Amino acid sequence: MNDLHIRRASPSDIEAVLRFWHTAAEGTSITDDRAGVARLIARDPEALLLAERDDALVGTVIAGFDGWRCSAYRLAVHPDHRRQGIATALLAAAEERFAGLGGRRVDAMVLEANERAHHTWASTGYHREDHWRRWVKPL
């Protein structure tokens, strides 16, 4: 794991991140486009964390904090690099960021059908809350 480098994304990373999510992430989001990622980076330059190994992008997580809640999105690890501790390292970096900002709890968006992700989140200390449901309205 010593060869894993975690850093914040910059605008020059946007195209690579979008390609990466197409390969490594489950599902798509309405904001999975250049404009959406650019807005994220412009609004909170430290939110999108990238894991790299040998200068290759191997993982991502969005560690968003709005002053009230800590939210984790887009935890993704390249299929060729899974089960190597990358997700754990990304979540540790996100949690460190949240703690430094005064966060108290992390909420994570995890697809119901992505059972592999359920195991990853559970193994890092997260648990599912069945009494909540996500309500959405596209704008």
VEXTIKE-506508 format. One record per residue: x, y, z of N, C-alpha, C, CB in turn; residue in one letter; residue number from 1. Coordinates in pm, whole numbers, plus 50000, padded with zeros to 5 digits. Each point is the difference from the previous one (the first is absolute). Glycine has a CB too. Layout:
// residues N
+-------+-------+-------+-------+-------+-------+-------+-------+-------+-------+-------+-------+---+-----+
|  n.xx |  n.yy |  n.zz | ca.xx | ca.yy | ca.zz |  c.xx |  c.yy |  c.zz | cb.xx | cb.yy | cb.zz | r |   k |
+-------+-------+-------+-------+-------+-------+-------+-------+-------+-------+-------+-------+---+-----+
|     X |     Y |     Z |     X |     Y |     Z |     X |     Y |     Z |     X |     Y |     Z | A | NUM |
...
+-------+-------+-------+-------+-------+-------+-------+-------+-------+-------+-------+-------+---+-----+
//
This chain:
// residues 139
+-------+-------+-------+-------+-------+-------+-------+-------+-------+-------+-------+-------+---+-----+
|  n.xx |  n.yy |  n.zz | ca.xx | ca.yy | ca.zz |  c.xx |  c.yy |  c.zz | cb.xx | cb.yy | cb.zz | r |   k |
+-------+-------+-------+-------+-------+-------+-------+-------+-------+-------+-------+-------+---+-----+
| 50081 | 49881 | 50000 | 49919 | 50119 | 50000 | 50085 | 50126 | 50000 | 49823 | 49873 | 50119 | M |   1 |
| 50305 | 50116 | 49910 | 50085 | 50118 | 50006 | 50011 | 50069 | 49865 | 50126 | 49894 | 50185 | N |   2 |
| 49846 | 50037 | 49706 | 50010 | 50061 | 49868 | 49870 | 50068 | 49957 | 50170 | 49828 | 49942 | D |   3 |
| 49730 | 50173 | 50145 | 49873 | 50065 | 49970 | 50007 | 50147 | 50042 | 49875 | 49782 | 50030 | L |   4 |
| 50087 | 50305 | 49879 | 50002 | 50144 | 50026 | 49857 | 50052 | 49988 | 50239 | 50022 | 49913 | H |   5 |
| 49713 | 50047 | 50190 | 49867 | 50059 | 49997 | 50016 | 50151 | 49995 | 49898 | 49806 | 50129 | I |   6 |
| 50032 | 50254 | 49775 | 50008 | 50145 | 49983 | 49863 | 50053 | 49960 | 50244 | 49985 | 49933 | R |   7 |
| 49741 | 50145 | 50076 | 49875 | 50063 | 49957 | 50005 | 50018 | 49848 | 49972 | 50118 | 50224 | R |   8 |
| 49912 | 49878 | 49714 | 49991 | 50017 | 49856 | 50012 | 50147 | 49963 | 49855 | 49795 | 49983 | A |   9 |
| 50190 | 50229 | 49896 | 50006 | 50135 | 49944 | 49918 | 50001 | 49871 | 50232 | 50045 | 50103 | S |  10 |
| 49740 | 50072 | 49844 | 49925 | 50005 | 49874 | 50062 | 49919 | 49887 | 49924 | 50224 | 50069 | P |  11 |
| 50208 | 49763 | 49931 | 50065 | 49922 | 49894 | 49972 | 49850 | 50011 | 50178 | 50175 | 49992 | S |  12 |
| 49766 | 49780 | 50119 | 49969 | 49858 | 50021 | 49860 | 49961 | 49954 | 50156 | 50005 | 50191 | D |  13 |
| 49761 | 50091 | 49772 | 49858 | 49972 | 49978 | 49977 | 49891 | 49896 | 49953 | 50235 | 50061 | I |  14 |
| 50107 | 49775 | 49824 | 49976 | 49900 | 49894 | 50045 | 49861 | 50044 | 50029 | 50179 | 49827 | E |  15 |
| 50085 | 49812 | 50241 | 50049 | 49871 | 50049 | 49905 | 49942 | 50104 | 50236 | 50073 | 49955 | A |  16 |
| 49710 | 50011 | 50132 | 49906 | 49954 | 50102 | 49873 | 49946 | 49935 | 50092 | 50167 | 50163 | V |  17 |
| 49856 | 49904 | 49738 | 49879 | 49954 | 49932 | 50023 | 49867 | 49929 | 49929 | 50238 | 49970 | L |  18 |
| 50185 | 49746 | 49965 | 50034 | 49871 | 49936 | 50012 | 49891 | 50106 | 50121 | 50120 | 49813 | R |  19 |
| 49943 | 49914 | 50298 | 50019 | 49904 | 50109 | 49865 | 49953 | 50053 | 50219 | 50110 | 50060 | F |  20 |
| 49689 | 49982 | 49968 | 49870 | 49963 | 50052 | 49925 | 49910 | 49903 | 49994 | 50213 | 50127 | W |  21 |
| 50025 | 49810 | 49744 | 49934 | 49915 | 49900 | 50048 | 49856 | 50012 | 49980 | 50198 | 49846 | H |  22 |
| 50145 | 49785 | 50191 | 50059 | 49866 | 50013 | 49979 | 49941 | 50140 | 50168 | 50065 | 49829 | T |  23 |
| 49846 | 50016 | 50274 | 50011 | 49948 | 50136 | 49877 | 50019 | 50088 | 50237 | 50044 | 49978 | A |  24 |
| 49679 | 50052 | 49992 | 49888 | 50031 | 50089 | 49875 | 49924 | 49958 | 50098 | 50227 | 50044 | A |  25 |
| 49819 | 49740 | 50052 | 49870 | 49939 | 49974 | 49898 | 50110 | 49981 | 50060 | 49793 | 50134 | E |  26 |
| 49859 | 50196 | 49764 | 49896 | 50097 | 49978 | 50054 | 50133 | 49949 | 49869 | 49889 | 50177 | G |  27 |
| 50040 | 50198 | 49787 | 50037 | 50132 | 49955 | 49918 | 50103 | 50076 | 50063 | 49912 | 49770 | T |  28 |
| 49984 | 50209 | 50228 | 49933 | 50110 | 50069 | 49970 | 50110 | 49899 | 50117 | 49945 | 50218 | S |  29 |
| 49783 | 50132 | 49810 | 49963 | 50112 | 49913 | 50114 | 50102 | 49990 | 49759 | 49966 | 50062 | I |  30 |
| 50331 | 50033 | 50034 | 50112 | 50095 | 50000 | 50131 | 49939 | 49950 | 49889 | 50115 | 50189 | T |  31 |
| 50104 | 49767 | 49751 | 50119 | 49937 | 49944 | 50032 | 50058 | 49863 | 49950 | 49789 | 50127 | D |  32 |
| 50085 | 50338 | 49874 | 50041 | 50066 | 49877 | 50102 | 50107 | 50036 | 49776 | 49955 | 49889 | D |  33 |
| 50286 | 50100 | 50008 | 50107 | 50098 | 50021 | 49952 | 50117 | 50086 | 50100 | 49935 | 49780 | R |  34 |
| 49782 | 50117 | 50189 | 49949 | 50116 | 50074 | 49975 | 49965 | 50147 | 49895 | 50086 | 49789 | A |  35 |
| 50051 | 49795 | 50237 | 49972 | 49961 | 50138 | 50126 | 49986 | 50083 | 49798 | 49885 | 49919 | G |  36 |
| 50302 | 50049 | 50026 | 50125 | 49981 | 50074 | 50074 | 50134 | 50014 | 50017 | 49762 | 49915 | V |  37 |
| 49978 | 50321 | 49982 | 50064 | 50132 | 50008 | 49935 | 50084 | 50111 | 50054 | 49990 | 49753 | A |  38 |
| 49813 | 50005 | 50259 | 49933 | 50074 | 50107 | 50042 | 49950 | 50137 | 49806 | 50039 | 49848 | R |  39 |
| 50204 | 49829 | 50166 | 50044 | 49943 | 50127 | 50138 | 50053 | 50038 | 49864 | 49793 | 49954 | L |  40 |
| 50230 | 50197 | 49953 | 50137 | 50043 | 50028 | 50007 | 50150 | 50028 | 50085 | 49813 | 49856 | I |  41 |
| 49837 | 50265 | 50071 | 50001 | 50146 | 50021 | 49941 | 50037 | 50136 | 49980 | 50034 | 49752 | A |  42 |
| 49913 | 49897 | 50287 | 49934 | 50033 | 50127 | 50078 | 49949 | 50120 | 49782 | 49993 | 49882 | R |  43 |
| 50273 | 49887 | 50106 | 50073 | 49940 | 50112 | 50122 | 49927 | 49945 | 49787 | 49975 | 50137 | D |  44 |
| 50323 | 50095 | 49844 | 50118 | 49943 | 49934 | 50062 | 49879 | 50070 | 50041 | 50226 | 49917 | P |  45 |
| 49921 | 49749 | 50208 | 50059 | 49886 | 50071 | 49906 | 49881 | 50011 | 50136 | 50161 | 50127 | E |  46 |
| 49746 | 49846 | 49810 | 49900 | 49895 | 50017 | 50029 | 49873 | 49920 | 49837 | 50180 | 50042 | A |  47 |
| 50209 | 49834 | 49836 | 50021 | 49883 | 49914 | 50142 | 49949 | 50022 | 49834 | 50086 | 49828 | L |  48 |
| 50174 | 49796 | 50234 | 50130 | 49940 | 50031 | 50031 | 49890 | 49899 | 49971 | 50053 | 50245 | L |  49 |
| 50151 | 49945 | 49709 | 50046 | 49902 | 49902 | 50110 | 49915 | 50060 | 49939 | 50154 | 49812 | L |  50 |
| 50053 | 49716 | 50164 | 50107 | 49908 | 50040 | 50076 | 49962 | 49874 | 49867 | 49911 | 50201 | A |  51 |
| 50264 | 50102 | 49806 | 50084 | 49967 | 49885 | 50110 | 49901 | 50043 | 49953 | 50226 | 49896 | E |  52 |
| 50078 | 49689 | 50011 | 50112 | 49906 | 50017 | 50077 | 50000 | 49869 | 49873 | 49854 | 50171 | R |  53 |
| 50255 | 50170 | 49836 | 50084 | 50008 | 49880 | 49940 | 50097 | 49898 | 50077 | 49764 | 50038 | D |  54 |
| 49878 | 50351 | 50010 | 49942 | 50107 | 49918 | 49872 | 49960 | 49928 | 50228 | 50085 | 49970 | D |  55 |
| 49710 | 49804 | 50069 | 49873 | 49958 | 49942 | 49889 | 50020 | 50102 | 50116 | 49831 | 49851 | A |  56 |
| 49770 | 50219 | 50104 | 49885 | 50018 | 50087 | 49941 | 49863 | 50033 | 49952 | 50228 | 49900 | L |  57 |
| 50042 | 49740 | 50230 | 49948 | 49868 | 50041 | 49880 | 50011 | 50092 | 50229 | 49911 | 49978 | V |  58 |
| 49737 | 50210 | 50070 | 49885 | 50013 | 50087 | 49958 | 50145 | 50020 | 50071 | 49793 | 50113 | G |  59 |
| 49800 | 50224 | 49924 | 49947 | 50133 | 50028 | 49902 | 49994 | 50116 | 50030 | 50065 | 49759 | T |  60 |
| 49952 | 50047 | 50304 | 49889 | 50021 | 50092 | 49973 | 50151 | 50005 | 50058 | 49791 | 50139 | V |  61 |
| 49816 | 50244 | 49868 | 49963 | 50139 | 50023 | 49968 | 50012 | 50148 | 49910 | 50033 | 49761 | I |  62 |
| 50162 | 50054 | 50307 | 49982 | 50025 | 50143 | 49941 | 50139 | 50017 | 50194 | 49846 | 50062 | A |  63 |
| 49675 | 50162 | 49925 | 49933 | 50128 | 50002 | 49955 | 50040 | 50140 | 49926 | 49958 | 49768 | G |  64 |
| 50093 | 50168 | 50265 | 49956 | 50053 | 50129 | 49934 | 50134 | 49977 | 50184 | 49878 | 50124 | F |  65 |
| 49693 | 50137 | 49922 | 49927 | 50124 | 49979 | 49992 | 50086 | 50126 | 49868 | 49884 | 49825 | D |  66 |
| 50210 | 50082 | 50275 | 49995 | 50071 | 50127 | 49906 | 49934 | 50100 | 50053 | 50209 | 49878 | G |  67 |
| 49867 | 49701 | 50073 | 49901 | 49930 | 50083 | 50022 | 49849 | 49996 | 49836 | 50186 | 49958 | W |  68 |
| 50178 | 49760 | 49921 | 50015 | 49855 | 49984 | 50123 | 49965 | 49919 | 49753 | 49977 | 50015 | R |  69 |
| 50303 | 49909 | 50018 | 50110 | 49943 | 49923 | 49939 | 49894 | 49909 | 50174 | 50046 | 50185 | C |  70 |
| 49854 | 49963 | 49687 | 49942 | 49906 | 49905 | 50108 | 49941 | 49912 | 49785 | 50127 | 50001 | S |  71 |
| 50210 | 49741 | 49983 | 50096 | 49931 | 49914 | 49927 | 49947 | 49877 | 50143 | 49936 | 50201 | A |  72 |
| 49913 | 50095 | 49684 | 49944 | 49960 | 49872 | 50110 | 49945 | 49912 | 49818 | 50172 | 50020 | Y |  73 |
| 50144 | 49755 | 49881 | 50090 | 49955 | 49893 | 50126 | 49931 | 50051 | 49912 | 50186 | 49864 | R |  74 |
| 50072 | 49732 | 50241 | 50111 | 49913 | 50038 | 50010 | 49894 | 49891 | 49969 | 50041 | 50253 | L |  75 |
| 50141 | 49961 | 49677 | 50020 | 49906 | 49889 | 50147 | 49960 | 49996 | 49808 | 50103 | 49869 | A |  76 |
| 50214 | 49770 | 50103 | 50136 | 49947 | 49984 | 50003 | 49924 | 49868 | 50040 | 49982 | 50253 | V |  77 |
| 50065 | 50040 | 49672 | 50014 | 49932 | 49871 | 49992 | 49848 | 50020 | 50142 | 50192 | 49910 | H |  78 |
| 49785 | 49739 | 50004 | 49984 | 49855 | 50016 | 50132 | 49922 | 50014 | 49793 | 50023 | 49870 | P |  79 |
| 50312 | 50021 | 50064 | 50130 | 49931 | 50008 | 50074 | 50026 | 50131 | 50013 | 50015 | 49753 | D |  80 |
| 49935 | 50076 | 50329 | 50071 | 50038 | 50123 | 49915 | 49980 | 50126 | 50127 | 50165 | 49866 | H |  81 |
| 49765 | 49763 | 50121 | 49913 | 49979 | 50117 | 50062 | 49900 | 50096 | 49798 | 50051 | 49859 | R |  82 |
| 50155 | 49957 | 50265 | 50044 | 49912 | 50108 | 50149 | 50021 | 50034 | 49827 | 49833 | 49927 | R |  83 |
| 50216 | 50292 | 50059 | 50138 | 50036 | 50033 | 50006 | 50113 | 50104 | 50069 | 49929 | 49770 | Q |  84 |
| 49817 | 50103 | 50290 | 49997 | 50104 | 50103 | 49981 | 50141 | 49949 | 50144 | 49853 | 50128 | G |  85 |
| 49830 | 50163 | 49745 | 49987 | 50135 | 49943 | 49875 | 50069 | 50051 | 50123 | 49924 | 49796 | I |  86 |
| 49763 | 50006 | 50206 | 49877 | 50059 | 50052 | 50017 | 50040 | 50146 | 49865 | 49862 | 49839 | A |  87 |
| 50198 | 50052 | 50238 | 50025 | 50030 | 50142 | 50086 | 50125 | 50015 | 49982 | 49755 | 50054 | T |  88 |
| 50121 | 50257 | 49864 | 50088 | 50117 | 50006 | 49925 | 50127 | 49958 | 50199 | 49852 | 49953 | A |  89 |
| 49718 | 50138 | 49944 | 49922 | 50116 | 49957 | 49902 | 50043 | 50109 | 50023 | 49925 | 49761 | L |  90 |
| 49909 | 49979 | 50300 | 49906 | 50035 | 50106 | 50072 | 50058 | 50121 | 49848 | 49819 | 49921 | L |  91 |
| 50270 | 50132 | 50111 | 50077 | 50057 | 50111 | 50036 | 50145 | 49969 | 50093 | 49772 | 50057 | A |  92 |
| 49946 | 50256 | 49818 | 50033 | 50138 | 49962 | 49875 | 50089 | 50007 | 50186 | 49915 | 49851 | A |  93 |
| 49700 | 50033 | 50104 | 49875 | 50076 | 50008 | 49964 | 50027 | 50145 | 49922 | 49897 | 49784 | A |  94 |
| 50088 | 50002 | 50301 | 49966 | 50016 | 50141 | 50094 | 50098 | 50069 | 49911 | 49768 | 50003 | E |  95 |
| 50214 | 50231 | 49959 | 50096 | 50096 | 50056 | 49960 | 50142 | 49961 | 50185 | 49827 | 49990 | E |  96 |
| 49775 | 50190 | 49885 | 49953 | 50131 | 49954 | 49877 | 50043 | 50080 | 50089 | 49954 | 49769 | R |  97 |
| 49815 | 49956 | 50245 | 49877 | 50033 | 50073 | 50030 | 50037 | 50145 | 49872 | 49844 | 49849 | F |  98 |
| 50212 | 50080 | 50216 | 50034 | 50027 | 50140 | 50065 | 50138 | 50012 | 50028 | 49753 | 50044 | A |  99 |
| 50060 | 50281 | 49863 | 50065 | 50130 | 50002 | 49904 | 50116 | 49979 | 50202 | 49888 | 49915 | G | 100 |
| 49685 | 50083 | 50020 | 49899 | 50103 | 49977 | 49894 | 50004 | 50110 | 50039 | 49974 | 49757 | L | 101 |
| 49974 | 49938 | 50342 | 49904 | 49996 | 50110 | 49882 | 49907 | 49976 | 50067 | 50229 | 50050 | G | 102 |
| 49942 | 49686 | 49850 | 49891 | 49907 | 49971 | 49981 | 49898 | 50110 | 50044 | 50030 | 49759 | G | 103 |
| 49834 | 49921 | 50254 | 49967 | 49906 | 50107 | 49957 | 49863 | 49951 | 49935 | 50194 | 50133 | R | 104 |
| 50015 | 49798 | 49744 | 49953 | 49872 | 49948 | 50006 | 50007 | 49848 | 49849 | 49960 | 50201 | R | 105 |
| 50181 | 49927 | 49736 | 50006 | 49993 | 49855 | 49877 | 49927 | 49948 | 50254 | 50003 | 50004 | V | 106 |
| 49680 | 50056 | 49898 | 49894 | 49934 | 49926 | 50058 | 49957 | 49866 | 49817 | 50136 | 50116 | D | 107 |
| 50150 | 49744 | 49841 | 50052 | 49950 | 49873 | 49885 | 49959 | 49910 | 50210 | 49922 | 50113 | A | 108 |
| 49802 | 50111 | 49760 | 49905 | 49957 | 49899 | 50053 | 49869 | 49942 | 49926 | 50242 | 49946 | M | 109 |
| 49998 | 49649 | 50073 | 50043 | 49868 | 49954 | 49882 | 49935 | 49927 | 50167 | 49975 | 50193 | V | 110 |
| 49856 | 49982 | 49686 | 49893 | 49937 | 49923 | 49952 | 49872 | 50068 | 50095 | 50098 | 49789 | L | 111 |
| 49775 | 49885 | 50217 | 49940 | 49881 | 50061 | 50051 | 49871 | 49936 | 49798 | 50135 | 50054 | E | 112 |
| 50212 | 49864 | 49815 | 50035 | 49878 | 49928 | 50150 | 49970 | 50001 | 49803 | 50040 | 49857 | A | 113 |
| 50279 | 50050 | 50192 | 50145 | 49981 | 49996 | 50047 | 49929 | 50128 | 50026 | 50207 | 49854 | N | 114 |
| 49953 | 49663 | 50150 | 50034 | 49922 | 50120 | 50148 | 50004 | 50033 | 49809 | 49851 | 49947 | E | 115 |
| 50275 | 50154 | 49951 | 50145 | 50008 | 50025 | 50031 | 50127 | 50080 | 50049 | 49872 | 49786 | R | 116 |
| 49884 | 50238 | 50179 | 50021 | 50126 | 50071 | 49952 | 49989 | 50144 | 49977 | 50127 | 49785 | A | 117 |
| 49913 | 49802 | 50238 | 49949 | 49984 | 50137 | 50108 | 49938 | 50088 | 49764 | 49974 | 49913 | H | 118 |
| 50305 | 49927 | 50035 | 50107 | 49934 | 50077 | 50115 | 50097 | 50027 | 49937 | 49778 | 49898 | H | 119 |
| 50097 | 50303 | 50003 | 50108 | 50097 | 50017 | 49965 | 50101 | 50109 | 50064 | 49973 | 49760 | T | 120 |
| 49816 | 50083 | 50232 | 49960 | 50099 | 50099 | 49993 | 49937 | 50140 | 49872 | 50125 | 49823 | W | 121 |
| 50071 | 49757 | 50186 | 49989 | 49933 | 50131 | 50137 | 49971 | 50059 | 49782 | 49899 | 49929 | A | 122 |
| 50312 | 50060 | 49987 | 50133 | 49965 | 50050 | 50077 | 50122 | 50051 | 50004 | 49809 | 49840 | S | 123 |
| 49952 | 50311 | 50123 | 50066 | 50121 | 50047 | 49921 | 50069 | 50111 | 50100 | 50028 | 49773 | T | 124 |
| 49801 | 49901 | 50283 | 49931 | 50050 | 50119 | 49867 | 50069 | 49975 | 50220 | 50022 | 50094 | G | 125 |
| 49734 | 49981 | 49783 | 49872 | 50064 | 49968 | 49887 | 49898 | 50013 | 50115 | 50163 | 49844 | Y | 126 |
| 49766 | 49887 | 50185 | 49884 | 49911 | 50006 | 49881 | 50066 | 49930 | 50084 | 49899 | 50217 | H | 127 |
| 49830 | 50017 | 49734 | 49882 | 50046 | 49928 | 49891 | 50043 | 50097 | 50055 | 49845 | 49809 | R | 128 |
| 49879 | 50264 | 50161 | 49886 | 50046 | 50078 | 49874 | 49979 | 49916 | 50143 | 50172 | 50128 | E | 129 |
| 49779 | 49731 | 49908 | 49884 | 49965 | 49920 | 49881 | 50094 | 50019 | 50076 | 49767 | 50013 | D | 130 |
| 49926 | 50315 | 50089 | 49885 | 50088 | 50024 | 50005 | 50129 | 49918 | 49987 | 49905 | 50228 | H | 131 |
| 50117 | 50115 | 49691 | 50010 | 50117 | 49914 | 49986 | 49957 | 49855 | 50147 | 50118 | 50167 | W | 132 |
| 49798 | 49967 | 49751 | 49994 | 49981 | 49856 | 50039 | 50130 | 49934 | 49820 | 49824 | 50021 | R | 133 |
| 50242 | 50166 | 49867 | 50040 | 50116 | 49923 | 49885 | 50045 | 49911 | 50241 | 49924 | 50003 | R | 134 |
| 49728 | 50203 | 49999 | 49898 | 50059 | 49915 | 50072 | 50097 | 49905 | 49815 | 49977 | 50179 | W | 135 |
| 50154 | 50017 | 49694 | 50069 | 50084 | 49903 | 49902 | 50067 | 49904 | 50199 | 49851 | 50019 | V | 136 |
| 49846 | 50259 | 49924 | 49927 | 50069 | 49894 | 50102 | 50066 | 49909 | 49798 | 50041 | 50150 | K | 137 |
| 50217 | 49908 | 49728 | 50094 | 50066 | 49907 | 49955 | 50143 | 49971 | 50055 | 49777 | 49896 | P | 138 |
| 50041 | 50313 | 50091 | 49970 | 50140 | 49970 | 50023 | 50029 | 49852 | 50064 | 50065 | 50236 | L | 139 |
+-------+-------+-------+-------+-------+-------+-------+-------+-------+-------+-------+-------+---+-----+
//
